[in-house]
């Protein structure tokens, strides 16, 4: 074989080799070569207080499926809409709703006291628990669920909260399953949730 053909073959082989090495390094860095795939770590230990003064921890999730929404009582649109939709799903579940946890965890502990949560949630399904606590306790829950929350100053001196607006679905073992879709009929969402009872 002439040098005219050998040199391009060597270049191609060298490029292919470096590509394989590069991809191997990238996969290793991203955890793609781990011997056991690991599920996304969402959830974990927390200790908060519901609107009735009862302590709620991650252990209360064990034994029943849980839907969790993070928001705040001063939210003008997304939060009340999501809580209404959660209430409709619980209504559509009938008696089975008593076998589900439904949590609304504040991202604004400064304003969302136990009394504020109690008053706010009186407009929604009574099975919804509003969880709050001191800033450190709330931050621990936000971190565990990988929730983004940021205070946004307003011109009048107040503030709003920019935050993750997902509904988290946790299984009977307290493990994250997926985000829970409320943009469908309450009956369809209820039927989906029943699968985890």
N, CA and C atoms as an extended XYZ file, in Angstrom:
591
Properties=species:S:1:pos:R:3:atomname:S:1:resname:S:1:resid:I:1 pbc="F F F"
N         0.857       -1.189        0.000 N   UNK     1
C         0.000        0.000        0.000 CA  UNK     1
C         0.894        1.241        0.000 C   UNK     1
N         0.570        2.201       -0.840 N   UNK     2
C         1.428        3.379       -0.976 CA  UNK     2
C         1.234        4.329        0.204 C   UNK     2
N         2.264        5.182        0.362 N   UNK     3
C         2.194        6.181        1.439 CA  UNK     3
C         1.014        7.113        1.271 C   UNK     3
N         0.571        7.256        0.000 N   UNK     4
C        -0.541        8.148       -0.299 CA  UNK     4
C        -1.819        7.701        0.434 C   UNK     4
N        -1.966        6.380        0.622 N   UNK     5
C        -3.154        5.842        1.293 CA  UNK     5
C        -2.927        5.605        2.784 C   UNK     5
N        -1.677        5.288        3.147 N   UNK     6
C        -1.378        4.949        4.544 CA  UNK     6
C        -1.558        6.149        5.469 C   UNK     6
N        -1.034        7.292        5.027 N   UNK     7
C        -1.097        8.489        5.878 CA  UNK     7
C        -2.546        8.865        6.235 C   UNK     7
N        -3.492        8.934        5.265 N   UNK     8
C        -4.881        9.247        5.643 CA  UNK     8
C        -5.478        8.209        6.581 C   UNK     8
N        -5.129        6.924        6.387 N   UNK     9
C        -5.656        5.880        7.273 CA  UNK     9
C        -5.147        6.059        8.698 C   UNK     9
N        -3.869        6.438        8.824 N   UNK    10
C        -3.304        6.685       10.165 CA  UNK    10
C        -4.015        7.866       10.821 C   UNK    10
N        -4.271        8.916       10.050 N   UNK    11
C        -4.958       10.094       10.585 CA  UNK    11
C        -6.379        9.741       11.037 C   UNK    11
N        -7.079        8.952       10.202 N   UNK    12
C        -8.445        8.551       10.558 CA  UNK    12
C        -8.435        7.690       11.817 C   UNK    12
N        -7.500        6.738       11.888 N   UNK    13
C        -7.402        5.869       13.067 CA  UNK    13
C        -7.086        6.672       14.321 C   UNK    13
N        -6.179        7.639       14.177 N   UNK    14
C        -5.817        8.475       15.325 CA  UNK    14
C        -7.012        9.307       15.788 C   UNK    14
N        -7.776        9.843       14.833 N   UNK    15
C        -8.958       10.643       15.173 CA  UNK    15
C       -10.004        9.776       15.869 C   UNK    15
N       -10.240        8.578       15.308 N   UNK    16
C       -11.228        7.666       15.895 CA  UNK    16
C       -10.812        7.271       17.315 C   UNK    16
N        -9.525        7.009       17.491 N   UNK    17
C        -9.031        6.637       18.816 CA  UNK    17
C        -9.223        7.754       19.832 C   UNK    17
N        -8.894        8.971       19.420 N   UNK    18
C        -9.043       10.103       20.343 CA  UNK    18
C       -10.518       10.374       20.638 C   UNK    18
N       -11.386       10.111       19.656 N   UNK    19
C       -12.822       10.285       19.866 CA  UNK    19
C       -13.342        9.297       20.912 C   UNK    19
N       -12.899        8.043       20.817 N   UNK    20
C       -13.316        7.020       21.783 CA  UNK    20
C       -12.840        7.393       23.186 C   UNK    20
N       -11.575        7.819       23.295 N   UNK    21
C       -11.027        8.218       24.601 CA  UNK    21
C       -11.808        9.408       25.152 C   UNK    21
N       -12.079       10.397       24.283 N   UNK    22
C       -12.818       11.584       24.715 CA  UNK    22
C       -14.211       11.249       25.206 C   UNK    22
N       -14.934       10.405       24.453 N   UNK    23
C       -16.284       10.017       24.853 CA  UNK    23
C       -16.272        9.221       26.154 C   UNK    23
N       -15.255        8.372       26.314 N   UNK    24
C       -15.134        7.584       27.545 CA  UNK    24
C       -14.953        8.499       28.748 C   UNK    24
N       -14.101        9.509       28.607 N   UNK    25
C       -13.859       10.463       29.701 CA  UNK    25
C       -15.131       11.234       30.031 C   UNK    25
N       -15.835       11.707       28.984 N   UNK    26
C       -17.072       12.464       29.204 CA  UNK    26
C       -18.114       11.602       29.912 C   UNK    26
N       -18.272       10.348       29.456 N   UNK    27
C       -19.252        9.457       30.090 CA  UNK    27
C       -18.876        9.178       31.548 C   UNK    27
N       -17.590        9.022       31.803 N   UNK    28
C       -17.146        8.789       33.178 CA  UNK    28
C       -17.458        9.993       34.055 C   UNK    28
N       -17.184       11.195       33.518 N   UNK    29
C       -17.450       12.413       34.290 CA  UNK    29
C       -18.938       12.579       34.577 C   UNK    29
N       -19.777       12.169       33.635 N   UNK    30
C       -21.221       12.307       33.818 CA  UNK    30
C       -21.832       11.134       34.578 C   UNK    30
N       -21.000       10.179       34.961 N   UNK    31
C       -21.503        9.031       35.713 CA  UNK    31
C       -22.091        7.945       34.841 C   UNK    31
N       -21.902        8.056       33.536 N   UNK    32
C       -22.485        7.086       32.608 CA  UNK    32
C       -21.823        5.731       32.657 C   UNK    32
N       -20.646        5.617       33.264 N   UNK    33
C       -19.964        4.330       33.329 CA  UNK    33
C       -20.055        3.698       34.712 C   UNK    33
N       -20.910        4.243       35.542 N   UNK    34
C       -21.079        3.653       36.877 CA  UNK    34
C       -21.655        2.251       36.727 C   UNK    34
N       -21.253        1.356       37.612 N   UNK    35
C       -21.702       -0.030       37.494 CA  UNK    35
C       -23.196       -0.164       37.775 C   UNK    35
N       -23.728        0.720       38.633 N   UNK    36
C       -25.154        0.677       38.919 CA  UNK    36
C       -25.739        2.059       38.639 C   UNK    36
N       -26.799        2.138       37.822 N   UNK    37
C       -27.414        3.434       37.593 CA  UNK    37
C       -28.076        3.925       38.878 C   UNK    37
N       -27.944        5.201       39.174 N   UNK    38
C       -28.552        5.748       40.387 CA  UNK    38
C       -29.698        6.672       40.008 C   UNK    38
N       -30.797        6.573       40.738 N   UNK    39
C       -31.952        7.426       40.470 CA  UNK    39
C       -31.647        8.842       40.932 C   UNK    39
N       -32.341        9.790       40.331 N   UNK    40
C       -32.161       11.178       40.729 CA  UNK    40
C       -32.505       11.310       42.209 C   UNK    40
N       -31.650       11.969       42.956 N   UNK    41
C       -31.860       12.120       44.384 CA  UNK    41
C       -32.720       13.359       44.640 C   UNK    41
N       -34.015       13.132       44.765 N   UNK    42
C       -34.956       14.216       45.028 CA  UNK    42
C       -35.770       13.832       46.249 C   UNK    42
N       -35.783       14.684       47.226 N   UNK    43
C       -36.472       14.407       48.476 CA  UNK    43
C       -35.476       14.439       49.626 C   UNK    43
N       -35.607       13.513       50.538 N   UNK    44
C       -34.670       13.465       51.659 CA  UNK    44
C       -35.253       14.031       52.937 C   UNK    44
N       -34.440       14.075       53.983 N   UNK    45
C       -34.920       14.483       55.306 CA  UNK    45
C       -35.376       15.948       55.355 C   UNK    45
N       -36.477       16.172       56.049 N   UNK    46
C       -36.930       17.531       56.350 CA  UNK    46
C       -37.819       17.461       57.581 C   UNK    46
N       -37.985       18.591       58.244 N   UNK    47
C       -38.899       18.676       59.383 CA  UNK    47
C       -39.567       20.037       59.350 C   UNK    47
N       -40.865       20.025       59.069 N   UNK    48
C       -41.636       21.259       58.963 CA  UNK    48
C       -42.903       21.128       59.806 C   UNK    48
N       -43.698       22.189       59.839 N   UNK    49
C       -44.924       22.202       60.634 CA  UNK    49
C       -46.104       22.502       59.734 C   UNK    49
N       -47.212       21.751       59.883 N   UNK    50
C       -48.378       22.028       59.047 CA  UNK    50
C       -49.230       23.129       59.672 C   UNK    50
N       -50.324       23.453       58.999 N   UNK    51
C       -51.143       24.591       59.430 CA  UNK    51
C       -51.864       24.355       60.747 C   UNK    51
N       -51.873       23.105       61.226 N   UNK    52
C       -52.506       22.827       62.517 CA  UNK    52
C       -51.487       22.739       63.651 C   UNK    52
N       -50.197       22.920       63.308 N   UNK    53
C       -49.161       22.857       64.321 CA  UNK    53
C       -48.498       21.498       64.452 C   UNK    53
N       -48.909       20.530       63.618 N   UNK    54
C       -48.335       19.185       63.667 CA  UNK    54
C       -47.004       19.143       62.908 C   UNK    54
N       -46.033       18.442       63.466 N   UNK    55
C       -44.745       18.252       62.792 CA  UNK    55
C       -44.903       17.241       61.666 C   UNK    55
N       -44.324       17.559       60.506 N   UNK    56
C       -44.349       16.664       59.349 CA  UNK    56
C       -42.911       16.461       58.894 C   UNK    56
N       -42.517       15.203       58.695 N   UNK    57
C       -41.181       14.890       58.200 CA  UNK    57
C       -41.300       13.976       56.981 C   UNK    57
N       -40.158       13.658       56.396 N   UNK    58
C       -40.144       12.753       55.239 CA  UNK    58
C       -40.704       11.379       55.600 C   UNK    58
N       -40.670       11.020       56.882 N   UNK    59
C       -41.184        9.715       57.306 CA  UNK    59
C       -42.697        9.623       57.153 C   UNK    59
N       -43.374       10.782       57.148 N   UNK    60
C       -44.829       10.786       56.972 CA  UNK    60
C       -45.228       10.423       55.544 C   UNK    60
N       -44.264       10.420       54.627 N   UNK    61
C       -44.566       10.042       53.247 CA  UNK    61
C       -44.625        8.528       53.085 C   UNK    61
N       -43.965        7.807       53.952 N   UNK    62
C       -43.867        6.355       53.811 CA  UNK    62
C       -45.231        5.699       54.057 C   UNK    62
N       -45.630        4.836       53.124 N   UNK    63
C       -46.893        4.117       53.260 CA  UNK    63
C       -48.001        4.636       52.381 C   UNK    63
N       -47.806        5.800       51.784 N   UNK    64
C       -48.824        6.341       50.880 CA  UNK    64
C       -48.160        7.260       49.849 C   UNK    64
N       -48.732        7.342       48.655 N   UNK    65
C       -48.158        8.255       47.662 CA  UNK    65
C       -48.347        9.704       48.110 C   UNK    65
N       -47.458       10.560       47.638 N   UNK    66
C       -47.475       11.962       48.050 CA  UNK    66
C       -47.311       12.864       46.834 C   UNK    66
N       -48.137       13.902       46.779 N   UNK    67
C       -47.908       14.960       45.780 CA  UNK    67
C       -47.487       16.212       46.544 C   UNK    67
N       -46.457       16.867       46.038 N   UNK    68
C       -45.853       18.009       46.734 CA  UNK    68
C       -45.741       19.180       45.776 C   UNK    68
N       -46.197       20.341       46.246 N   UNK    69
C       -46.058       21.570       45.465 CA  UNK    69
C       -45.383       22.629       46.339 C   UNK    69
N       -44.408       23.321       45.776 N   UNK    70
C       -43.723       24.414       46.475 CA  UNK    70
C       -44.230       25.750       45.946 C   UNK    70
N       -44.618       26.630       46.857 N   UNK    71
C       -45.120       27.931       46.436 CA  UNK    71
C       -45.209       28.861       47.633 C   UNK    71
N       -46.058       29.881       47.525 N   UNK    72
C       -46.198       30.828       48.639 CA  UNK    72
C       -47.563       31.495       48.579 C   UNK    72
N       -48.047       31.938       49.715 N   UNK    73
C       -49.419       32.430       49.820 CA  UNK    73
C       -49.649       33.767       49.127 C   UNK    73
N       -48.593       34.543       48.903 N   UNK    74
C       -48.754       35.827       48.221 CA  UNK    74
C       -48.658       35.693       46.703 C   UNK    74
N       -48.521       34.482       46.219 N   UNK    75
C       -48.403       34.216       44.786 CA  UNK    75
C       -49.708       34.618       44.087 C   UNK    75
N       -49.622       35.404       43.013 N   UNK    76
C       -50.839       35.908       42.388 CA  UNK    76
C       -51.561       34.934       41.463 C   UNK    76
N       -50.885       33.924       40.921 N   UNK    77
C       -51.553       33.115       39.905 CA  UNK    77
C       -51.201       31.630       39.928 C   UNK    77
N       -49.933       31.286       39.728 N   UNK    78
C       -49.541       29.878       39.586 CA  UNK    78
C       -49.908       29.053       40.822 C   UNK    78
N       -49.615       29.582       41.999 N   UNK    79
C       -49.840       28.810       43.229 CA  UNK    79
C       -51.323       28.542       43.491 C   UNK    79
N       -52.184       29.558       43.487 N   UNK    80
C       -53.598       29.236       43.733 CA  UNK    80
C       -54.182       28.321       42.663 C   UNK    80
N       -53.731       28.480       41.420 N   UNK    81
C       -54.214       27.607       40.349 CA  UNK    81
C       -53.795       26.161       40.600 C   UNK    81
N       -52.521       25.953       40.954 N   UNK    82
C       -52.024       24.603       41.212 CA  UNK    82
C       -52.716       23.975       42.416 C   UNK    82
N       -52.938       24.755       43.470 N   UNK    83
C       -53.609       24.224       44.656 CA  UNK    83
C       -55.069       23.889       44.363 C   UNK    83
N       -55.722       24.695       43.521 N   UNK    84
C       -57.086       24.380       43.105 CA  UNK    84
C       -57.106       23.067       42.324 C   UNK    84
N       -56.137       22.906       41.405 N   UNK    85
C       -56.067       21.679       40.611 CA  UNK    85
C       -55.765       20.461       41.493 C   UNK    85
N       -54.885       20.633       42.471 N   UNK    86
C       -54.625       19.541       43.419 CA  UNK    86
C       -55.896       19.186       44.189 C   UNK    86
N       -56.647       20.202       44.594 N   UNK    87
C       -57.906       19.980       45.319 CA  UNK    87
C       -58.898       19.219       44.463 C   UNK    87
N       -58.953       19.549       43.172 N   UNK    88
C       -59.870       18.870       42.256 CA  UNK    88
C       -59.497       17.399       42.074 C   UNK    88
N       -58.192       17.112       42.047 N   UNK    89
C       -57.747       15.725       41.935 CA  UNK    89
C       -58.154       14.946       43.190 C   UNK    89
N       -57.956       15.549       44.354 N   UNK    90
C       -58.356       14.892       45.608 CA  UNK    90
C       -59.864       14.653       45.629 C   UNK    90
N       -60.626       15.627       45.160 N   UNK    91
C       -62.085       15.459       45.096 CA  UNK    91
C       -62.448       14.295       44.176 C   UNK    91
N       -61.777       14.237       43.019 N   UNK    92
C       -62.077       13.189       42.040 CA  UNK    92
C       -61.694       11.799       42.551 C   UNK    92
N       -60.777       11.733       43.502 N   UNK    93
C       -60.373       10.438       44.056 CA  UNK    93
C       -61.391        9.867       45.031 C   UNK    93
N       -62.290       10.708       45.516 N   UNK    94
C       -63.282       10.234       46.471 CA  UNK    94
C       -62.612        9.764       47.751 C   UNK    94
N       -63.106        8.656       48.329 N   UNK    95
C       -62.543        8.150       49.596 CA  UNK    95
C       -61.054        7.797       49.493 C   UNK    95
N       -60.585        7.472       48.292 N   UNK    96
C       -59.169        7.116       48.120 CA  UNK    96
C       -58.238        8.291       48.446 C   UNK    96
N       -58.770        9.504       48.412 N   UNK    97
C       -57.938       10.683       48.698 CA  UNK    97
C       -57.391       10.656       50.126 C   UNK    97
N       -58.066        9.923       51.012 N   UNK    98
C       -57.593        9.811       52.393 CA  UNK    98
C       -56.330        8.956       52.493 C   UNK    98
N       -55.971        8.294       51.394 N   UNK    99
C       -54.775        7.435       51.377 CA  UNK    99
C       -53.619        8.095       50.641 C   UNK    99
N       -53.738        9.419       50.434 N   UNK   100
C       -52.722       10.192       49.708 CA  UNK   100
C       -52.273       11.369       50.571 C   UNK   100
N       -50.988       11.696       50.522 N   UNK   101
C       -50.498       12.939       51.128 CA  UNK   101
C       -50.501       14.028       50.061 C   UNK   101
N       -50.937       15.211       50.413 N   UNK   102
C       -50.877       16.357       49.501 CA  UNK   102
C       -50.286       17.523       50.287 C   UNK   102
N       -49.057       17.920       49.913 N   UNK   103
C       -48.334       18.955       50.655 CA  UNK   103
C       -48.108       20.195       49.808 C   UNK   103
N       -48.323       21.341       50.443 N   UNK   104
C       -47.976       22.641       49.875 CA  UNK   104
C       -46.882       23.201       50.776 C   UNK   104
N       -45.635       23.211       50.279 N   UNK   105
C       -44.499       23.659       51.095 CA  UNK   105
C       -44.114       25.077       50.685 C   UNK   105
N       -44.046       25.959       51.650 N   UNK   106
C       -43.751       27.345       51.335 CA  UNK   106
C       -42.298       27.555       50.887 C   UNK   106
N       -42.127       28.520       49.988 N   UNK   107
C       -40.783       28.984       49.626 CA  UNK   107
C       -40.545       30.361       50.261 C   UNK   107
N       -41.517       30.788       51.094 N   UNK   108
C       -41.488       32.134       51.677 CA  UNK   108
C       -41.790       32.065       53.177 C   UNK   108
N       -40.892       31.438       53.952 N   UNK   109
C       -41.177       31.268       55.381 CA  UNK   109
C       -41.283       32.582       56.151 C   UNK   109
N       -40.716       33.642       55.592 N   UNK   110
C       -40.767       34.953       56.252 CA  UNK   110
C       -42.212       35.429       56.433 C   UNK   110
N       -43.045       35.181       55.427 N   UNK   111
C       -44.444       35.628       55.506 CA  UNK   111
C       -45.419       34.484       55.772 C   UNK   111
N       -45.060       33.281       55.355 N   UNK   112
C       -45.990       32.156       55.466 CA  UNK   112
C       -45.864       31.449       56.813 C   UNK   112
N       -46.443       32.065       57.812 N   UNK   113
C       -46.475       31.474       59.143 CA  UNK   113
C       -47.536       30.377       59.181 C   UNK   113
N       -47.590       29.661       60.277 N   UNK   114
C       -48.597       28.615       60.445 CA  UNK   114
C       -50.001       29.198       60.304 C   UNK   114
N       -50.254       30.340       60.942 N   UNK   115
C       -51.580       30.965       60.880 CA  UNK   115
C       -51.919       31.438       59.474 C   UNK   115
N       -50.923       31.985       58.769 N   UNK   116
C       -51.146       32.445       57.395 CA  UNK   116
C       -51.501       31.260       56.500 C   UNK   116
N       -50.770       30.153       56.657 N   UNK   117
C       -51.040       28.951       55.871 CA  UNK   117
C       -52.446       28.412       56.171 C   UNK   117
N       -52.816       28.437       57.434 N   UNK   118
C       -54.126       27.931       57.830 CA  UNK   118
C       -55.243       28.733       57.179 C   UNK   118
N       -55.109       30.047       57.223 N   UNK   119
C       -56.121       30.919       56.620 CA  UNK   119
C       -56.172       30.740       55.101 C   UNK   119
N       -55.012       30.700       54.486 N   UNK   120
C       -54.923       30.587       53.022 CA  UNK   120
C       -55.514       29.267       52.530 C   UNK   120
N       -55.190       28.174       53.191 N   UNK   121
C       -55.623       26.853       52.724 CA  UNK   121
C       -57.089       26.559       53.027 C   UNK   121
N       -57.744       27.430       53.784 N   UNK   122
C       -59.163       27.217       54.068 CA  UNK   122
C       -60.005       27.288       52.796 C   UNK   122
N       -59.440       27.838       51.724 N   UNK   123
C       -60.151       27.934       50.444 CA  UNK   123
C       -59.987       26.688       49.582 C   UNK   123
N       -59.183       25.729       50.040 N   UNK   124
C       -58.883       24.545       49.228 CA  UNK   124
C       -59.302       23.266       49.961 C   UNK   124
N       -59.027       22.137       49.344 N   UNK   125
C       -59.391       20.852       49.941 CA  UNK   125
C       -58.777       20.732       51.338 C   UNK   125
N       -59.571       20.297       52.314 N   UNK   126
C       -59.066       20.218       53.699 CA  UNK   126
C       -57.951       19.191       53.888 C   UNK   126
N       -57.768       18.297       52.907 N   UNK   127
C       -56.694       17.303       53.034 CA  UNK   127
C       -55.329       17.862       52.625 C   UNK   127
N       -55.302       19.065       52.056 N   UNK   128
C       -54.031       19.708       51.712 CA  UNK   128
C       -53.342       20.199       52.974 C   UNK   128
N       -52.092       19.816       53.151 N   UNK   129
C       -51.325       20.285       54.305 CA  UNK   129
C       -50.336       21.348       53.847 C   UNK   129
N       -50.376       22.500       54.513 N   UNK   130
C       -49.442       23.582       54.226 CA  UNK   130
C       -48.275       23.518       55.193 C   UNK   130
N       -47.078       23.323       54.668 N   UNK   131
C       -45.910       23.142       55.533 CA  UNK   131
C       -45.011       24.371       55.532 C   UNK   131
N       -44.600       24.762       56.725 N   UNK   132
C       -43.704       25.896       56.887 CA  UNK   132
C       -42.742       25.612       58.040 C   UNK   132
N       -41.869       26.552       58.296 N   UNK   133
C       -40.897       26.405       59.376 CA  UNK   133
C       -39.954       27.581       59.347 C   UNK   133
N       -38.876       27.499       60.119 N   UNK   134
C       -37.904       28.597       60.087 CA  UNK   134
C       -37.145       28.523       58.752 C   UNK   134
N       -36.493       29.619       58.360 N   UNK   135
C       -35.822       29.646       57.055 CA  UNK   135
C       -34.853       28.493       56.813 C   UNK   135
N       -34.126       28.073       57.844 N   UNK   136
C       -33.163       26.978       57.675 CA  UNK   136
C       -33.875       25.667       57.375 C   UNK   136
N       -34.984       25.421       58.061 N   UNK   137
C       -35.744       24.178       57.847 CA  UNK   137
C       -36.365       24.155       56.463 C   UNK   137
N       -36.891       25.304       56.037 N   UNK   138
C       -37.480       25.395       54.698 CA  UNK   138
C       -36.398       25.231       53.639 C   UNK   138
N       -35.253       25.861       53.861 N   UNK   139
C       -34.142       25.750       52.902 CA  UNK   139
C       -33.690       24.305       52.752 C   UNK   139
N       -33.723       23.553       53.823 N   UNK   140
C       -33.332       22.143       53.759 CA  UNK   140
C       -34.284       21.361       52.850 C   UNK   140
N       -35.582       21.645       52.970 N   UNK   141
C       -36.575       20.986       52.112 CA  UNK   141
C       -36.393       21.416       50.658 C   UNK   141
N       -36.162       22.708       50.431 N   UNK   142
C       -35.956       23.205       49.066 CA  UNK   142
C       -34.750       22.530       48.432 C   UNK   142
N       -33.684       22.421       49.198 N   UNK   143
C       -32.461       21.814       48.694 CA  UNK   143
C       -32.673       20.335       48.383 C   UNK   143
N       -33.367       19.632       49.279 N   UNK   144
C       -33.608       18.211       49.088 CA  UNK   144
C       -34.419       17.916       47.843 C   UNK   144
N       -35.389       18.786       47.560 N   UNK   145
C       -36.240       18.597       46.381 CA  UNK   145
C       -35.711       19.343       45.146 C   UNK   145
N       -34.524       19.948       45.293 N   UNK   146
C       -33.903       20.698       44.200 CA  UNK   146
C       -34.815       21.799       43.656 C   UNK   146
N       -35.414       22.520       44.580 N   UNK   147
C       -36.337       23.591       44.223 CA  UNK   147
C       -35.586       24.915       44.127 C   UNK   147
N       -35.805       25.613       43.035 N   UNK   148
C       -35.259       26.958       42.858 CA  UNK   148
C       -36.235       27.949       43.487 C   UNK   148
N       -35.744       28.857       44.307 N   UNK   149
C       -36.581       29.905       44.882 CA  UNK   149
C       -35.729       31.152       45.096 C   UNK   149
N       -36.215       32.284       44.611 N   UNK   150
C       -35.463       33.533       44.729 CA  UNK   150
C       -36.407       34.695       45.001 C   UNK   150
N       -36.019       35.519       45.960 N   UNK   151
C       -36.801       36.708       46.299 CA  UNK   151
C       -36.588       37.784       45.226 C   UNK   151
N       -37.695       38.335       44.724 N   UNK   152
C       -37.643       39.380       43.691 CA  UNK   152
C       -38.219       40.672       44.273 C   UNK   152
N       -37.378       41.699       44.527 N   UNK   153
C       -37.878       42.955       45.091 CA  UNK   153
C       -38.867       43.656       44.150 C   UNK   153
N       -39.869       44.284       44.738 N   UNK   154
C       -40.854       45.042       43.975 CA  UNK   154
C       -40.684       46.535       44.237 C   UNK   154
N       -41.208       47.346       43.353 N   UNK   155
C       -41.052       48.799       43.464 CA  UNK   155
C       -41.676       49.374       44.728 C   UNK   155
N       -42.734       48.721       45.218 N   UNK   156
C       -43.419       49.242       46.404 CA  UNK   156
C       -42.720       48.877       47.714 C   UNK   156
N       -41.559       48.200       47.597 N   UNK   157
C       -40.820       47.806       48.789 CA  UNK   157
C       -41.089       46.373       49.226 C   UNK   157
N       -42.119       45.749       48.640 N   UNK   158
C       -42.412       44.351       48.944 CA  UNK   158
C       -41.564       43.428       48.080 C   UNK   158
N       -41.988       42.203       47.970 N   UNK   159
C       -41.262       41.265       47.115 CA  UNK   159
C       -42.178       40.139       46.666 C   UNK   159
N       -41.797       39.518       45.571 N   UNK   160
C       -42.449       38.288       45.126 CA  UNK   160
C       -41.388       37.194       45.156 C   UNK   160
N       -41.800       35.975       44.867 N   UNK   161
C       -40.867       34.852       44.857 CA  UNK   161
C       -40.902       34.173       43.489 C   UNK   161
N       -39.749       34.073       42.881 N   UNK   162
C       -39.605       33.287       41.666 CA  UNK   162
C       -39.256       31.873       42.125 C   UNK   162
N       -39.984       30.854       41.625 N   UNK   163
C       -39.745       29.510       42.168 CA  UNK   163
C       -40.134       28.414       41.181 C   UNK   163
N       -39.602       27.232       41.423 N   UNK   164
C       -39.972       26.039       40.671 CA  UNK   164
C       -41.456       25.774       40.897 C   UNK   164
N       -42.170       25.467       39.812 N   UNK   165
C       -43.620       25.286       39.936 CA  UNK   165
C       -44.072       23.879       39.541 C   UNK   165
N       -43.233       22.880       39.806 N   UNK   166
C       -43.595       21.492       39.505 CA  UNK   166
C       -44.424       20.892       40.633 C   UNK   166
N       -45.229       19.890       40.290 N   UNK   167
C       -45.850       19.038       41.299 CA  UNK   167
C       -44.987       17.778       41.346 C   UNK   167
N       -44.461       17.451       42.506 N   UNK   168
C       -43.613       16.270       42.657 CA  UNK   168
C       -44.477       15.081       43.074 C   UNK   168
N       -44.298       13.943       42.411 N   UNK   169
C       -44.978       12.718       42.801 CA  UNK   169
C       -43.971       11.791       43.459 C   UNK   169
N       -44.252       11.413       44.708 N   UNK   170
C       -43.411       10.497       45.463 CA  UNK   170
C       -44.197        9.201       45.670 C   UNK   170
N       -43.519        8.058       45.609 N   UNK   171
C       -44.213        6.782       45.779 CA  UNK   171
C       -44.409        6.440       47.255 C   UNK   171
N       -44.938        5.253       47.523 N   UNK   172
C       -45.241        4.834       48.899 CA  UNK   172
C       -44.005        4.673       49.772 C   UNK   172
N       -42.840        4.613       49.147 N   UNK   173
C       -41.591        4.525       49.905 CA  UNK   173
C       -40.934        5.894       50.078 C   UNK   173
N       -41.622        6.949       49.644 N   UNK   174
C       -41.082        8.291       49.768 CA  UNK   174
C       -40.047        8.626       48.710 C   UNK   174
N       -40.008        7.843       47.625 N   UNK   175
C       -39.040        8.079       46.552 CA  UNK   175
C       -39.689        8.845       45.411 C   UNK   175
N       -38.920        9.737       44.830 N   UNK   176
C       -39.408       10.536       43.709 CA  UNK   176
C       -39.715        9.643       42.516 C   UNK   176
N       -40.901        9.841       41.919 N   UNK   177
C       -41.299        9.105       40.716 CA  UNK   177
C       -41.116        9.981       39.487 C   UNK   177
N       -41.788       11.143       39.492 N   UNK   178
C       -41.737       12.061       38.356 CA  UNK   178
C       -42.519       13.314       38.728 C   UNK   178
N       -42.525       14.283       37.823 N   UNK   179
C       -43.426       15.410       38.027 CA  UNK   179
C       -44.840       14.908       37.728 C   UNK   179
N       -45.825       15.482       38.400 N   UNK   180
C       -47.208       15.023       38.263 CA  UNK   180
C       -47.987       16.045       37.443 C   UNK   180
N       -48.566       15.572       36.343 N   UNK   181
C       -49.238       16.445       35.385 CA  UNK   181
C       -50.650       16.781       35.848 C   UNK   181
N       -50.895       18.057       36.101 N   UNK   182
C       -52.238       18.506       36.463 CA  UNK   182
C       -52.972       19.134       35.281 C   UNK   182
N       -52.298       19.248       34.148 N   UNK   183
C       -52.913       19.873       32.970 CA  UNK   183
C       -53.692       18.835       32.165 C   UNK   183
N       -54.619       18.197       32.834 N   UNK   184
C       -55.521       17.207       32.243 CA  UNK   184
C       -56.749       17.164       33.133 C   UNK   184
N       -57.710       16.337       32.805 N   UNK   185
C       -58.905       16.295       33.645 CA  UNK   185
C       -58.543       15.775       35.034 C   UNK   185
N       -59.281       16.245       36.024 N   UNK   186
C       -59.047       15.801       37.401 CA  UNK   186
C       -59.241       14.291       37.512 C   UNK   186
N       -60.185       13.755       36.732 N   UNK   187
C       -60.452       12.318       36.768 CA  UNK   187
C       -59.263       11.518       36.237 C   UNK   187
N       -58.650       12.009       35.144 N   UNK   188
C       -57.480       11.320       34.567 CA  UNK   188
C       -56.303       11.366       35.534 C   UNK   188
N       -56.086       12.524       36.169 N   UNK   189
C       -54.993       12.648       37.135 CA  UNK   189
C       -55.259       11.760       38.349 C   UNK   189
N       -56.499       11.693       38.782 N   UNK   190
C       -56.857       10.849       39.936 CA  UNK   190
C       -56.606        9.378       39.612 C   UNK   190
N       -56.986        8.959       38.404 N   UNK   191
C       -56.768        7.562       37.998 CA  UNK   191
C       -55.280        7.233       37.988 C   UNK   191
N       -54.470        8.185       37.543 N   UNK   192
C       -53.011        7.998       37.526 CA  UNK   192
C       -52.478        7.861       38.947 C   UNK   192
N       -52.940        8.738       39.835 N   UNK   193
C       -52.474        8.714       41.221 CA  UNK   193
C       -52.874        7.426       41.932 C   UNK   193
N       -54.042        6.908       41.596 N   UNK   194
C       -54.502        5.654       42.223 CA  UNK   194
C       -53.549        4.492       41.958 C   UNK   194
N       -52.822        4.539       40.882 N   UNK   195
C       -51.890        3.452       40.545 CA  UNK   195
C       -50.798        3.291       41.605 C   UNK   195
N       -50.578        4.346       42.397 N   UNK   196
C       -49.501        4.324       43.385 CA  UNK   196
C       -49.985        4.016       44.792 C   UNK   196
N       -51.281        3.780       44.940 N   UNK   197
C       -51.834        3.479       46.273 CA  UNK   197
C       -51.336        2.127       46.781 C   UNK   197
